[in-house]
Amino acid sequence: MEQNVIIMNIGGTFNKIYNPLNGELEIPRNNDTVNYIIKQVTKNKTQIKIDGIIFKDSLAMDKNDRKALLEKIKSLDEVKIIIIHGTDTMKKSAKVLSKFIKNKTIVLVGAMKPYSIEPVEASATLFMALGFLSHKTNETQNNGVYICMNGIIKKHDKIRKNYAQGVFECL
């Protein structure tokens, strides 16, 4: 795996954990889930930079959150970026990012069920995105904004969430 990849953890169902004090699923303000997944698979042989911001369900994200995400990504030296994002509005964030970021490859990933409840989907989606980025061999190959869900990686405008079936599909 490439070391010039950064994972931006912004929240979403992917990260939710059960809070026994109030009986709700909550998004913790940390990167523990992502760190755990990376550590289990790489066995500490590879260092992947992980940065957390926003820490919200995507339905709670607003224009200011997307602006903060955009500004953060603009400031990064890394050109290969994975964003862990809620599935409900990842297309909205992808559209914003695609308008302003042309010189990086960004892959948004998420999960329909929290890692804490069903770890396979979140882990598989994250590592599929890492594999995709590891095949980028030059500065401009594959630049753009992608979504990786349900075993599919496509440009953000070539994939959609089918709410009736609860899956992502190609357009």
N, CA, C and O of each residue as an XYZ file, in Angstrom:
684
protein
N       0.819     -1.184      0.000
C       0.000      0.000      0.000
C       0.864      1.249      0.000
O       1.951      1.283      0.576
N       0.358      2.248     -0.648
C       1.109      3.472     -0.816
C       1.073      4.319      0.459
O       0.060      4.383      1.156
N       2.196      4.958      0.740
C       2.250      5.807      1.918
C       1.787      7.226      1.647
O       1.601      7.998      2.588
N       1.596      7.588      0.393
C       1.160      8.951      0.102
C      -0.354      9.049     -0.016
O      -0.877      9.925     -0.704
N      -1.049      8.148      0.657
C      -2.510      8.161      0.734
C      -2.895      8.711      2.098
O      -2.262      8.405      3.108
N      -3.925      9.514      2.113
C      -4.476      9.961      3.387
C      -5.949      9.557      3.435
O      -6.661      9.634      2.434
N      -6.384      9.133      4.598
C      -7.786      8.826      4.830
C      -8.361      9.955      5.668
O      -7.908     10.215      6.783
N      -9.370     10.624      5.111
C     -10.079     11.676      5.830
C     -11.350     11.040      6.399
O     -12.239     10.636      5.649
N     -11.426     10.959      7.692
C     -12.569     10.341      8.370
C     -13.516     11.445      8.815
O     -13.206     12.205      9.733
N     -14.687     11.535      8.153
C     -15.604     12.620      8.516
C     -16.864     12.134      9.220
O     -17.712     12.939      9.608
N     -16.990     10.814      9.385
C     -18.152     10.322     10.127
C     -18.947      9.306      9.358
O     -18.389      8.416      8.717
N     -20.249      9.439      9.422
C     -21.133      8.523      8.715
C     -21.390      7.243      9.483
O     -20.801      6.993     10.534
N     -22.286      6.438      8.931
C     -22.669      5.166      9.542
C     -21.458      4.265      9.752
O     -21.396      3.535     10.741
N     -20.503      4.307      8.840
C     -19.261      3.537      8.919
C     -18.712      3.522     10.352
O     -18.305      2.472     10.850
N     -18.703      4.671     11.003
C     -18.069      4.864     12.306
C     -18.986      4.684     13.518
O     -18.500      4.649     14.648
N     -20.271      4.570     13.312
C     -21.199      4.597     14.446
C     -20.983      3.431     15.418
O     -20.705      2.297     15.027
N     -21.127      3.769     16.697
C     -21.054      2.752     17.754
C     -22.251      2.929     18.692
O     -22.813      4.018     18.811
N     -22.618      1.853     19.339
C     -23.756      1.861     20.247
C     -23.351      2.485     21.581
O     -22.345      2.104     22.180
N     -24.139      3.435     22.026
C     -23.923      4.054     23.328
C     -24.913      3.413     24.307
O     -26.115      3.665     24.221
N     -24.419      2.589     25.234
C     -25.325      1.902     26.163
C     -26.000      2.834     27.169
O     -26.968      2.441     27.819
N     -25.497      4.067     27.305
C     -26.098      5.002     28.256
C     -27.390      5.624     27.738
O     -28.300      5.927     28.511
N     -27.460      5.813     26.407
C     -28.685      6.417     25.866
C     -29.365      5.534     24.812
O     -30.424      5.889     24.294
N     -28.764      4.399     24.499
C     -29.370      3.458     23.558
C     -29.326      3.892     22.102
O     -30.067      3.358     21.277
N     -28.459      4.860     21.772
C     -28.384      5.366     20.407
C     -27.070      5.003     19.741
O     -26.060      4.764     20.403
N     -27.105      4.966     18.403
C     -25.878      4.834     17.635
C     -25.310      6.236     17.458
O     -26.013      7.148     17.023
N     -24.036      6.401     17.795
C     -23.405      7.712     17.744
C     -22.097      7.642     16.978
O     -21.476      6.584     16.874
N     -21.695      8.765     16.452
C     -20.411      8.864     15.766
C     -19.403      9.430     16.760
O     -19.515     10.585     17.171
N     -18.408      8.611     17.149
C     -17.402      9.118     18.083
C     -16.503     10.145     17.401
O     -16.319     10.110     16.184
N     -15.956     11.042     18.179
C     -15.058     12.072     17.646
C     -13.621     11.578     17.693
O     -12.752     12.198     18.306
N     -13.387     10.436     17.023
C     -12.042      9.866     16.956
C     -11.926      9.002     15.702
O     -12.895      8.822     14.965
N     -10.744      8.480     15.479
C     -10.469      7.638     14.310
C     -10.254      6.185     14.696
O      -9.621      5.440     13.948
N     -10.765      5.765     15.844
C     -10.495      4.424     16.354
C     -10.900      3.320     15.389
O     -10.136      2.376     15.185
N     -12.074      3.415     14.795
C     -12.547      2.375     13.880
C     -11.599      2.233     12.693
O     -11.196      1.122     12.351
N     -11.248      3.329     12.075
C     -10.371      3.299     10.905
C      -8.992      2.778     11.295
O      -8.426      1.938     10.597
N      -8.455      3.269     12.398
C      -7.150      2.789     12.864
C      -7.174      1.282     13.107
O      -6.227      0.584     12.747
N      -8.232      0.782     13.704
C      -8.353     -0.646     13.989
C      -8.386     -1.463     12.698
O      -7.690     -2.472     12.586
N      -9.185     -1.035     11.727
C      -9.262     -1.757     10.451
C      -7.889     -1.797      9.777
O      -7.439     -2.859      9.344
N      -7.237     -0.664      9.689
C      -5.925     -0.589      9.040
C      -4.926     -1.482      9.768
O      -4.181     -2.226      9.130
N      -4.905     -1.416     11.080
C      -3.959     -2.209     11.879
C      -4.191     -3.708     11.691
O      -3.231     -4.472     11.598
N      -5.451     -4.135     11.634
C      -5.751     -5.560     11.490
C      -5.278     -6.122     10.154
O      -4.816     -7.260     10.081
N      -5.393     -5.338      9.121
C      -5.035     -5.840      7.793
C      -3.565     -5.646      7.483
O      -2.926     -6.548      6.942
N      -3.017     -4.491      7.814
C      -1.619     -4.220      7.461
C      -0.649     -4.761      8.495
O       0.547     -4.861      8.220
N      -1.131     -5.108      9.671
C      -0.285     -5.621     10.763
C       0.885     -4.672     11.057
O       2.006     -5.101     11.328
N       0.586     -3.375     10.993
C       1.546     -2.309     11.299
C       2.734     -2.247     10.340
O       3.728     -1.592     10.655
N       2.666     -2.899      9.192
C       3.761     -2.848      8.227
C       3.717     -1.573      7.403
O       4.737     -1.160      6.852
N       2.587     -0.962      7.313
C       2.412      0.229      6.496
C       1.798      1.336      7.336
O       0.849      1.115      8.088
N       2.346      2.508      7.196
C       1.774      3.666      7.861
C       0.878      4.398      6.873
O       1.331      4.835      5.815
N      -0.381      4.526      7.223
C      -1.316      5.289      6.411
C      -1.792      6.447      7.268
O      -2.258      6.257      8.391
N      -1.670      7.628      6.732
C      -2.077      8.823      7.478
C      -3.602      8.873      7.560
O      -4.297      8.699      6.559
N      -4.099      9.111      8.747
C      -5.543      9.208      8.983
C      -5.811     10.525      9.701
O      -5.171     10.840     10.704
N      -6.751     11.279      9.185
C      -7.107     12.556      9.792
C      -8.623     12.619      9.929
O      -9.349     12.288      8.991
N      -9.091     13.031     11.067
C     -10.530     13.115     11.302
C     -11.006     14.548     11.430
O     -10.405     15.364     12.129
N     -12.102     14.838     10.735
C     -12.748     16.146     10.863
C     -14.256     15.944     10.749
O     -14.708     14.910     10.257
N     -14.998     16.874     11.177
C     -16.465     16.961     11.090
C     -17.158     15.959     12.028
O     -17.885     16.385     12.926
N     -16.957     14.639     11.853
C     -17.539     13.602     12.713
C     -19.060     13.738     12.847
O     -19.592     13.889     13.946
N     -19.741     13.680     11.702
C     -21.199     13.792     11.686
C     -21.804     12.723     10.798
O     -21.136     12.154      9.934
N     -23.074     12.465     11.026
C     -23.866     11.719     10.071
C     -24.004     12.621      8.847
O     -24.157     13.834      8.989
N     -23.953     12.047      7.657
C     -23.976     12.898      6.464
C     -25.278     13.691      6.327
O     -25.282     14.757      5.711
N     -26.368     13.196      6.883
C     -27.624     13.946      6.827
C     -27.556     15.226      7.662
O     -28.327     16.158      7.434
N     -26.641     15.272      8.624
C     -26.480     16.455      9.463
C     -25.464     17.445      8.890
O     -25.321     18.554      9.404
N     -24.760     17.047      7.827
C     -23.775     17.942      7.218
C     -24.467     19.083      6.493
O     -25.540     18.916      5.914
N     -23.833     20.238      6.536
C     -24.373     21.397      5.838
C     -23.310     22.000      4.921
O     -22.217     21.456      4.765
N     -23.657     23.121      4.329
C     -22.765     23.805      3.395
C     -21.425     24.155      4.051
O     -20.377     24.054      3.414
N     -21.461     24.562      5.313
C     -20.229     24.922      6.015
C     -19.323     23.710      6.232
O     -18.100     23.823      6.151
N     -19.929     22.547      6.509
C     -19.130     21.324      6.664
C     -18.448     20.956      5.348
O     -17.273     20.587      5.333
N     -19.186     21.057      4.249
C     -18.607     20.734      2.940
C     -17.510     21.731      2.574
O     -16.513     21.361      1.954
N     -17.693     22.982      2.954
C     -16.658     23.982      2.702
C     -15.406     23.664      3.519
O     -14.290     23.788      3.015
N     -15.584     23.257      4.775
C     -14.436     22.883      5.615
C     -13.707     21.675      5.029
O     -12.477     21.632      5.022
N     -14.465     20.696      4.539
C     -13.855     19.519      3.910
C     -13.085     19.928      2.660
O     -11.955     19.484      2.456
N     -13.676     20.755      1.836
C     -13.026     21.229      0.620
C     -11.722     21.959      0.951
O     -10.689     21.690      0.338
N     -11.766     22.865      1.901
C     -10.565     23.626      2.272
C      -9.486     22.709      2.827
O      -8.304     22.898      2.540
N      -9.876     21.727      3.611
C      -8.907     20.767      4.150
C      -8.235     19.991      3.017
O      -7.015     19.834      3.013
N      -9.017     19.513      2.070
C      -8.461     18.736      0.959
C      -7.558     19.610      0.087
O      -6.512     19.149     -0.371
N      -7.943     20.850     -0.145
C      -7.087     21.770     -0.909
C      -5.728     21.948     -0.236
O      -4.712     22.107     -0.914
N      -5.710     21.923      1.086
C      -4.472     22.173      1.827
C      -3.550     20.957      1.910
O      -2.395     21.091      2.314
N      -4.035     19.791      1.540
C      -3.238     18.573      1.667
C      -2.161     18.480      0.589
O      -2.375     18.869     -0.559
N      -1.010     17.961      0.979
C       0.040     17.650      0.012
C      -0.285     16.360     -0.731
O       0.101     16.193     -1.888
N      -0.993     15.446     -0.068
C      -1.322     14.158     -0.669
C      -2.261     14.361     -1.863
O      -3.125     15.238     -1.846
N      -2.078     13.539     -2.894
C      -2.935     13.605     -4.073
C      -3.856     12.390     -4.164
O      -4.691     12.316     -5.066
N      -3.716     11.445     -3.248
C      -4.577     10.267     -3.182
C      -5.310     10.319     -1.844
O      -4.701     10.209     -0.780
N      -6.623     10.488     -1.918
C      -7.398     10.755     -0.704
C      -8.616      9.844     -0.658
O      -9.347      9.705     -1.638
N      -8.817      9.230      0.496
C     -10.041      8.483      0.763
C     -10.822      9.283      1.794
O     -10.265      9.744      2.790
N     -12.107      9.442      1.547
C     -12.972     10.135      2.500
C     -14.009      9.139      2.994
O     -14.800      8.616      2.209
N     -14.001      8.881      4.283
C     -15.043      8.048      4.885
C     -16.213      8.975      5.175
O     -16.096      9.933      5.939
N     -17.341      8.670      4.550
C     -18.464      9.607      4.485
C     -19.761      8.825      4.628
O     -19.814      7.651      4.264
N     -20.774      9.436      5.136
C     -22.089      8.816      5.166
C     -22.640      8.636      3.764
O     -22.394      9.458      2.882
N     -23.384      7.563      3.562
C     -23.857      7.225      2.217
C     -24.996      8.106      1.722
O     -25.188      8.228      0.512
N     -25.749      8.717      2.614
C     -26.926      9.479      2.188
C     -26.589     10.730      1.397
O     -27.341     11.107      0.498
N     -25.477     11.383      1.708
C     -25.155     12.624      0.996
C     -23.753     12.615      0.398
O     -23.217     13.674      0.070
N     -23.153     11.437      0.252
C     -21.796     11.414     -0.315
C     -21.768     11.954     -1.749
O     -20.774     12.550     -2.166
N     -22.836     11.752     -2.493
C     -22.871     12.296     -3.856
C     -22.871     13.825     -3.830
O     -22.257     14.461     -4.687
N     -23.548     14.408     -2.864
C     -23.587     15.877     -2.740
C     -22.175     16.406     -2.450
O     -21.736     17.377     -3.067
N     -21.474     15.769     -1.517
C     -20.099     16.187     -1.211
C     -19.183     15.947     -2.399
O     -18.333     16.784     -2.703
N     -19.347     14.807     -3.078
C     -18.527     14.497     -4.251
C     -18.702     15.557     -5.337
O     -17.733     15.959     -5.982
N     -19.920     16.000     -5.531
C     -20.197     17.012     -6.550
C     -19.486     18.324     -6.218
O     -18.904     18.960     -7.096
N     -19.538     18.723     -4.947
C     -18.856     19.947     -4.519
C     -17.350     19.811     -4.741
O     -16.717     20.703     -5.305
N     -16.787     18.699     -4.298
C     -15.340     18.497     -4.424
C     -14.918     18.481     -5.892
O     -13.879     19.038     -6.247
N     -15.719     17.848     -6.740
C     -15.342     17.725     -8.154
C     -15.310     19.071     -8.874
O     -14.615     19.219     -9.879
N     -16.047     20.040     -8.374
C     -16.043     21.377     -8.978
C     -14.721     22.108     -8.735
O     -14.290     22.917     -9.556
N     -14.085     21.814     -7.601
C     -12.938     22.611     -7.188
C     -11.608     21.855     -7.122
O     -10.549     22.482     -7.085
N     -11.646     20.542     -7.107
C     -10.411     19.749     -6.996
C     -10.206     18.995     -8.313
O     -10.989     18.111     -8.661
N      -9.156     19.352     -9.032
C      -8.893     18.725    -10.340
C      -7.584     17.929    -10.349
O      -7.374     17.101    -11.235
N      -6.715     18.167     -9.386
C      -5.373     17.592     -9.433
C      -5.143     16.479     -8.409
O      -3.999     16.186     -8.060
N      -6.213     15.865     -7.932
C      -6.113     14.796     -6.940
C      -7.096     13.689     -7.302
O      -8.045     13.900     -8.057
N      -6.850     12.508     -6.748
C      -7.800     11.411     -6.877
C      -8.438     11.216     -5.512
O      -7.757     10.927     -4.528
N      -9.748     11.378     -5.465
C     -10.506     11.301     -4.220
C     -11.513     10.167     -4.347
O     -12.247     10.089     -5.332
N     -11.548      9.287     -3.347
C     -12.512      8.195     -3.327
C     -13.329      8.299     -2.042
O     -12.780      8.201     -0.945
N     -14.639      8.499     -2.177
C     -15.527      8.512     -1.022
C     -16.012      7.093     -0.763
O     -16.447      6.396     -1.679
N     -15.932      6.678      0.488
C     -16.398      5.355      0.885
C     -17.336      5.493      2.069
O     -17.305      6.491      2.790
N     -18.164      4.490      2.260
C     -19.081      4.486      3.391
C     -19.512      3.071      3.694
O     -18.920      2.108      3.207
N     -20.541      2.956      4.497
C     -21.091      1.652      4.850
C     -22.572      1.820      5.150
O     -22.992      2.827      5.722
N     -23.347      0.838      4.765
C     -24.778      0.855      5.051
C     -25.053      0.449      6.496
O     -26.068      0.839      7.075
N     -24.140     -0.340      7.078
C     -24.233     -0.740      8.484
C     -22.924     -0.373      9.167
O     -21.862     -0.475      8.552
N     -22.976      0.055     10.428
C     -21.747      0.426     11.129
C     -20.752     -0.727     11.209
O     -21.138     -1.890     11.321
N     -19.469     -0.387     11.150
C     -18.410     -1.383     11.331
C     -18.623     -2.140     12.642
O     -18.390     -3.347     12.707
N     -19.061     -1.440     13.679
C     -19.238     -2.057     14.999
C     -20.323     -3.132     14.997
O     -20.357     -3.968     15.900
N     -21.203     -3.125     14.009
C     -22.280     -4.121     13.911
C     -21.958     -5.163     12.839
O     -22.152     -6.360     13.052
N     -21.465     -4.702     11.688
C     -21.126     -5.589     10.565
C     -19.808     -5.118      9.959
O     -19.809     -4.221      9.117
N     -18.673     -5.710     10.374
C     -17.369     -5.189      9.953
C     -16.957     -5.484      8.514
O     -16.059     -4.820      7.996
N     -17.572     -6.443      7.859
C     -17.105     -6.847      6.536
C     -17.267     -5.738      5.501
O     -16.311     -5.412      4.798
N     -18.452     -5.155      5.395
C     -18.700     -4.152      4.362
C     -17.756     -2.955      4.496
O     -17.137     -2.546      3.514
N     -17.642     -2.401      5.681
C     -16.784     -1.230      5.884
C     -15.333     -1.559      5.546
O     -14.662     -0.787      4.861
N     -14.850     -2.701      6.025
C     -13.463     -3.103      5.759
C     -13.226     -3.323      4.273
O     -12.236     -2.844      3.722
N     -14.129     -4.043      3.626
C     -13.966     -4.342      2.196
C     -13.984     -3.065      1.365
O     -13.175     -2.909      0.450
N     -14.888     -2.164      1.671
C     -14.993     -0.919      0.908
C     -13.734     -0.077      1.086
O     -13.213      0.473      0.116
N     -13.250      0.024      2.303
C     -12.045      0.808      2.563
C     -10.849      0.233      1.815
O     -10.085      0.978      1.201
N     -10.683     -1.083      1.862
C      -9.515     -1.677      1.209
C      -9.667     -1.747     -0.307
O      -8.664     -1.786     -1.019
N     -10.869     -1.762     -0.804
C     -11.072     -1.659     -2.249
C     -10.608     -0.279     -2.727
O      -9.952     -0.165     -3.762
N     -10.948      0.754     -1.974
C     -10.513      2.108     -2.322
C      -8.992      2.229     -2.239
O      -8.379      2.856     -3.103
N      -8.378      1.643     -1.221
C      -6.916      1.675     -1.105
C      -6.268      0.947     -2.285
O      -5.271      1.414     -2.834
N      -6.836     -0.194     -2.672
C      -6.308     -0.921     -3.824
C      -6.414     -0.107     -5.107
O      -5.485     -0.093     -5.915
N      -7.535      0.565     -5.294
C      -7.727      1.419     -6.459
C      -6.657      2.512     -6.496
O      -6.056      2.761     -7.541
N      -6.424      3.152     -5.369
C      -5.432      4.224     -5.331
C      -4.014      3.699     -5.520
O      -3.162      4.415     -6.049
N      -3.748      2.488     -5.107
C      -2.393      1.941     -5.247
C      -2.047      1.674     -6.716
O      -0.871      1.538     -7.054
N      -3.053      1.597     -7.588
C      -2.802      1.381     -9.006
C      -2.645      2.677     -9.788
O      -2.376      2.650    -10.989
N      -2.808      3.786     -9.129
C      -2.575      5.081     -9.775
C      -1.061      5.250     -9.884
O      -0.371      5.331     -8.868
N      -0.551      5.301    -11.092
C       0.900      5.284    -11.273
C       1.520      6.624    -11.639
O       2.737      6.777    -11.537
N       0.731      7.587    -12.056
C       1.322      8.897    -12.362
C       0.435     10.012    -11.822
O      -0.656      9.776    -11.305
N       0.937     11.225    -11.958
C       0.273     12.389    -11.358
C      -1.180     12.582    -11.784
O      -2.017     12.946    -10.958
N      -1.489     12.349    -13.040
C      -2.820     12.685    -13.523
C      -3.729     11.482    -13.771
O      -4.932     11.655    -13.968
N      -3.181     10.274    -13.764
C      -4.004      9.091    -14.011
C      -5.112      9.003    -12.963
O      -4.843      9.052    -11.763
N      -6.324      8.877    -13.407
C      -7.498      8.705    -12.550
C      -7.849      9.918    -11.698
O      -8.656      9.789    -10.778
N      -7.279     11.090    -11.963
C      -7.683     12.253    -11.174
C      -9.190     12.441    -11.293
O      -9.780     12.226    -12.352
N      -9.788     12.842    -10.194
C     -11.224     13.052    -10.162
C     -11.793     12.546     -8.852
O     -11.055     12.141     -7.953
N     -13.108     12.575     -8.752
C     -13.801     12.188     -7.528
C     -14.628     10.937     -7.821
O     -15.441     10.916     -8.746
N     -14.409      9.914     -7.030
C     -15.038      8.611     -7.200
C     -15.852      8.251     -5.957
O     -15.659      8.811     -4.878
N     -16.755      7.311     -6.141
C     -17.465      6.694     -5.018
C     -17.206      5.201     -5.092
O     -17.296      4.590     -6.157
N     -16.884      4.628     -3.947
C     -16.642      3.192     -3.827
C     -17.643      2.617     -2.828
O     -17.580      2.893     -1.630
N     -18.568      1.810     -3.352
C     -19.583      1.164     -2.510
C     -20.034     -0.127     -3.174
O     -20.089     -0.212     -4.401
N     -20.354     -1.126     -2.373
C     -20.936     -2.377     -2.852
C     -20.128     -3.017     -3.976
O     -20.700     -3.547     -4.928
N     -18.800     -2.970     -3.869
C     -17.938     -3.606     -4.853
C     -17.791     -2.840     -6.157
O     -17.287     -3.389     -7.137
N     -18.216     -1.595     -6.191
C     -18.144     -0.765     -7.397
C     -17.329      0.486     -7.087
O     -17.506      1.103     -6.037
N     -16.438      0.860     -8.002
C     -15.773      2.163     -7.940
C     -16.034      2.846     -9.275
O     -15.644      2.351    -10.333
N     -16.695      3.979     -9.205
C     -17.017      4.750    -10.407
C     -16.864      6.229    -10.105
O     -16.905      6.648     -8.948
N     -16.686      7.019    -11.165
C     -16.723      8.473    -10.988
C     -18.038      8.818    -10.301
O     -19.051      8.153    -10.521
N     -18.023      9.830     -9.489
C     -19.175     10.178     -8.646
C     -20.470     10.368     -9.428
O     -21.552     10.139     -8.887
N     -20.382     10.776    -10.677
C     -21.592     11.007    -11.464
C     -22.037      9.775    -12.260
O     -22.962      9.858    -13.068
N     -21.381      8.643    -12.034
C     -21.714      7.399    -12.731
C     -22.216      6.317    -11.776
O     -22.323      5.148    -12.148
N     -22.517      6.712    -10.558
C     -22.981      5.773     -9.535
C     -24.050      6.477     -8.694
O     -24.013      7.696     -8.530
N     -24.993      5.710     -8.168
C     -26.026      6.312     -7.320
C     -26.444      5.312     -6.250
O     -26.214      4.108     -6.361
N     -27.062      5.855     -5.217
C     -27.623      5.023     -4.166
C     -29.069      4.719     -4.542
O     -29.867      5.629     -4.770
N     -29.394      3.441     -4.604
C     -30.759      2.991     -4.843
C     -31.389      2.824     -3.459
O     -31.144      1.831     -2.774
N     -32.182      3.780     -3.063
C     -32.763      3.787     -1.713
C     -33.767      2.667     -1.521
O     -33.908      2.163     -0.408
N     -34.457      2.269     -2.553
C     -35.453      1.196     -2.447
C     -34.794     -0.150     -2.141
O     -35.345     -0.968     -1.404
N     -33.607     -0.370     -2.715
C     -32.916     -1.641     -2.502
C     -31.782     -1.552     -1.489
O     -31.254     -2.576     -1.056
N     -31.404     -0.339     -1.110
C     -30.337     -0.157     -0.132
C     -28.959     -0.534     -0.658
O     -28.129     -1.060      0.083
N     -28.716     -0.262     -1.945
C     -27.418     -0.555     -2.561
C     -27.021      0.569     -3.500
O     -27.851      1.377     -3.917
N     -25.727      0.606     -3.824
C     -25.238      1.526     -4.837
C     -25.178      0.771     -6.153
O     -24.907     -0.429     -6.195
N     -25.439      1.512     -7.236
C     -25.453      0.887     -8.555
C     -24.916      1.863     -9.591
O     -24.928      3.078     -9.395
N     -24.444      1.296    -10.702
C     -23.936      2.120    -11.799
C     -25.090      2.769    -12.539
O     -26.181      2.207    -12.641
N     -24.831      3.953    -13.049
C     -25.824      4.650    -13.878
C     -25.663      4.233    -15.326
O     -26.402      4.704    -16.190
